[in-house]
Amino acid sequence: MLPCQWERSTADLVCLMLNAMKEVSLGFLGCGNIGGGVYRLLQEMQETLEKTGVKPEQITYMAIAGNTIMQHLYAGYSPVGMGVVPFTPVSLFGGELPAGEDMPVAKDCRCFLAPCVHSYVGGDITIGMMACRLDDEEGPVVYLDIGT
């Protein structure tokens, strides 16, 4: 039995970590075998393609920005190291991978995974800060990420 079930809430990341630590396969570790909560995103992506008339094979590049745990799961890396001291990720990303066979994109599509700063400062934060051009601002600035 799983230590906890996948539900969309703040505790999701804790559940994912516990399940990974128990070595329970949830069937969505890795870009070639995605399911669970990410599957809903893929369905929405497919619906958007249909509404816009864009064919999946036309998408040859995509970018993903998420918290460090979600980017690990997408890449097929274990997030277990981020759940125990010294909270070490396998990767801080900032590079490309194949998009994965379950993605509604061209077979040779490349996927950029946003750079993470550390276990608890993921690609979603770094890309948000870059999009706001916070490095161009003079003096103190505030960037708030209000959560999952």
Residue, then its C-alpha position, 0 to 999 in steps of 0.5 A: m500500500l502507498p504511504c499516501q495517494w497522489e492528490r493536488s495539494t501542498a502535501d503532494l511533494v511530501c507524498l511523492m517523496l514518501n512514495a519514492m523513499k518506499e520504492v513504490s512505482l507510481g508509473f509517472l517517473g520519467c518523461g517516457n512514462i508519464g501519468g498521475g497529476v502530469y497526465r492531466l496537463l498532457q490532456e490540456m496540452q492536447e486539447t489546446l493543440e486541437k483548438t488551435g489547429v497545431k499538430p503535435e508533430q509541429i512542436t519540435y521544442m518545449a520548455i518545462a519549469g517546475n519545482t525541483i522534485m517535479q523536474h526530477l520526476y519528469a526527467g526520471y530521476s529519483p527525488v529521494g535525496m531531497g527528502v533527507v539531509p543534506f537535501t541533495p538533488v540529482s540534477l539542477f537541470g538547465g539543459e535539454l532532454p528528449a521530450g518523451e514518447d508520451m508527450p503530444v509533440a514531434k518524436d524528435c522534440r527536445c525539452f529544456l528543463a529550467p535551471c534550479v538553484h537547489s532542492y527547494v528553489g526550483g526552475d519555476i522560481t528561476i524562470g519567474m525571476m528571469a521573466c520579471r527581469l529582476d536582475d535589471e532592477e536597481g535596489p531591493v526587489v521582492y519576488l513572491d512564489i505563492g506556492t503549488 
